[in-house]
């Protein structure tokens, strides 16, 4: 997969950025590919990545080695990260995903949900 992310010369960086739902498991190949491409693009345009480990169900504390590598790569390039948990369209009780939110905020270094 080839992805090119950039801003044109006439765009103002402060006017926005890219929110990228990076719903791809961070295998070694994906870290070397799409994750690195997105991370490197943060030098050109502000990027916020949504992390989605199995709809939030794998948001463990601490994250496994694959996710830890992805988080470190993105952080090194100043990519903002936010976490994702599913709410089953509002029908899932908050208590069911509070643990996932706590894991994201205490162990994943996300800026929001």
N, C-alpha and C positions, 0 to 999 in steps of 0.2 A: 504494500500500500504506500503510495506517495502522497504526502501532504505538504502543501506550501502555505505558510501563514505569514503575511506581511501587511504593512500598511503603506499606502501610497504617500508620496511626499507632501500632498496637500491635506492630509488628515491630521488632526490634532490628537496626540496621544491622550491628553487629558479628557478628551471628549468621549472616551469609552475604552473598550477593550474587547477581549473575546472571552466568553464563558464556554468552556469546552467540556462536554460530558464524556470523559475519557473512560468509557465503560469497557475497558480491555484489561484482562488479567496481565500483570506485569511479569511475563516470562522473560528469560534472558533475551530472546529475539525481540520481544516487544519493547523492552527497555532500550535496547540498541536501536530500535526503529522508531515507532510512533512516539514513545515517551521522550526520547532524546530530541526528536524533531519539534515536539511541542515545547519542551524546556528551552531549547535554543531560540525558539521564536519569541520568547519573553523579552529578549534583548531589543526586539523591534516594536512590540505592542504588548500592553499589559494583558496577562492571561490569568484567568481563574479556571482551575480544573476541578470538576466534580469527581470525587473518588467514589466508586460504587462496588465494593467487594461483596458480590452475591446479594445485591439489594440491601446492603448494610449488615446482613446476617453474619458476615465474616469480619466485621469490625472488632477484632479481638484486641485485648490489651495485654502485652504489646502486639503490634501487627506481626504477621509472619515475615520471614526473611525476604520474600519476594516483594511484599508491600512496603517493607521498611526501605528496601533499595529504591523503589519508585518514589517514596516520600522524600528520601534524601536527595535524589536527582532533581526533583521539582523544586525543593527548598533551595538547593545550591544555585538554581537559576532564578530565584525570587518569584517563582510561580505561586500565586495564591491558591490554596486548596480549601475546598469545602466538602463535607461529607454528605452522603445520601443514605436515607433509610426509607423503606416503603411504609406507607400508612394504610395500604389496601383501600385507597380512595376515601380515607377518613374513617373507615370502619374498624381499623386495628386499634385496640386500646393503647394509650400512651405508655402505660406500664410495660407493655411488651417490647417497646423499642427504646426505652429509657437507657437500658444497659448499652445499647449500640451508640447512642448519643454520647454517653459518658466515656466510652472507649475512644471515640473520635476526638473528643475535646481534651482528654487527659493523656492519650498516648499517640495520637496521629498528628498532632500539631495543626489541625485544621483551623481556619479562620471563621468558620460558620457552618451552618447546616442548610 
